[in-house]
């Protein structure tokens, strides 16, 4: 019941294409689950997919500005924004850009492992600042304005991690999932989003 209706077929398609068949459990739309009961509520989110040659500070800055504009148009706030990254290094890059923009954010990243662990303990989804963390650290949570920054698929488990990332979107007409992708093998799949 958490996923927006228009994301469900895209998440199912991703699972069909990239996950082992024995691990695929397809989601159903609310209307399919309700059967004969039609409440007439279709909740669709804004879904944006951007393919990038690579994740750099400049590339992220451009995509973040576009994401932020979409968030403003949907009348969401900074506190609704979550940026999910694949790796610690990309998280540090994202934080550097947000710092340069003078934006307030909470993150889990540090070059010092002890400090990084402490930041994870203080990371709070309800914080009013922009949230920045890895997909692993966000499992089980959801967000209304989600920017997924994806670099590469290195192993099969990265496909499952990406699937987890795109299914963290909270349903509602004022929700957005924005993917900034640099993995070439996902480019064709991303075209299905448009």
N, C-alpha and C positions, 0 to 999 in steps of 0.2 A: 504493500500500500504506500510505501515511501516514494517510489520512483514516479516521475512525471510520465504520463501516458506516451508521449512521443519519444521518450528515451528507451522505453522497454524494447521495441523491436530492434533498435540499434545495439543495445546491450546484448540481446539474444543473438543478433547477427555476428557480433564480435566473438561471442562464445563459440558459435558454430565454426567460424573461420580459424580461430587461434587457440582454443582450449581443447585438451583431450576429451573425446566424446564421453568417456565414462565420468567426467567431472562436470558435465554440462547439466544444469538444472535451469530450464527456461523460466523466465518470469512471465506472468500473465497480466494483461491490463485489468484495471478495476472492473471494467464492463464485462470482461470474460469471466472474472471471478464471481460477479454478481448474478450472472446468468440472466434470468428473466426480469430481474429487478433492475430497472434503468433509472438511475437518479438524475440523468442528464448532465452530469458534471464531468467534463473532460478537462484535465489539467495538463497543459502543455507548457514546457519551459522553453526559454531561448537557448538554442544549441548552436555553438559556433566551433568550427574545426579549422585550424590554420596549420598548413604544412610549412616548415621552415628548413632551410639548408642545415642549420646548426643552432644550438642554444648559446648565444653570446649575450653580453650585457646589452648591446644595442638592440638585438632581436627581441630580447625579453622586454626591454623598455617600450618598444613599439607595440608589442602584444598587450602589455599591461595597460598602456594608455587606451587601447581599443576596448579591452575588458572593462576598465573603469568607466568609460563612456557608456557602455551597455548597462552597467550597474546603475549609473545615474539615471538613465532613461527608464529603467524599471523601478525607480524610486526606492532603491535599496541603499543601505548605508555602508560605511567602511567596516562597521562591526559585523556585517553579513558576509564580508569577503574572506575567502580562504584560498590560499595558494598551496596546492599539493605538488611536491616534486618527487622525482624518482630517486635522486641520490643526495647525499650530504653536500657534495661539491656544488651541485646546482642550487641547493638551498642557500649556500653562502653567496653565490652569485646573485640570487634573487634579493637577499637581504641587503647586499651592497647597493643594488639599484634603488630599492625602497629608501635606504638611508640617504642616497644622493637626492632623492625627490623630497626628502624631509617628511616622509610619512611615518606615522606611528604604527608599529607592528610588534607582534609577539612571535617568537620563533624558538626552535630547539637546536640551533646550529652554533657550533663553535669549533675552532681548531684544537681546543683543549678538550679532551674526552670527559674530564671531570666536570667542567663547566657545562658541556653539552648535556650530560646526565642530569645536572641540577636544573637546567632550563626545561628538560622534559618533565621534571616533577612539578614545575610551576606553570607549565603550559595548560591553559584553561580555555576550552571552546567558547565559553560565555564572555570572554574578555571583549572589551569594546574596540580593541585595535584589530588591524588586519592580522589574520593568522597565517603562518608559514610553517609547514612541516612536511615530513615525508609521508608517503601513503601508508607505510607501516605504522606510523604514529597516529594516524587518523582512522584506523580501522574501527568500525562500529559507530562512528560518528557520521554526521551529515551536515551539509551547508546549503544555504539558499543561493549563494554566489560563489561558484567554484571555478578556479583557474587551475588546470592541470598542465604542468610543464614537463614534457616527456622527451628524453634524450635518445636512448637506444634500447633495443631489445637484445640483451646479452645472453639470456638463458630462457628456457621455457617458462620458468616461474615468473619472469618479467611480464609475460602475457597475462597471467593470473593477477599480478599486481596492478597492471593497467586496468583490467576489468574491475578490480576493486575500486580504483580511483574514479572511474566514470560512473560507478553506481553509488557514489557518496552524495549525490545531489538530492536535496529535499524537494518534494513535490510542491507545486504552486505556480500560478500564472506569473508571479513575480520571482522567478528563479532562473538562473543562468548557469550553464555548463560551457566553459570556454576551454578548448584544448589547443595548446601550442605544442606541436609535434615535430620532432626532428628525426624520427625513425622512418626510413624510406619504405619499409615493408608495410607500414600502416597507411601510407598515402592514399592508395586506392580505396581502402575502407573508409577513410575520412571523406572521400567524395560522396559517399552515401548520405552524409549528414546534410548536404545541401540539396 
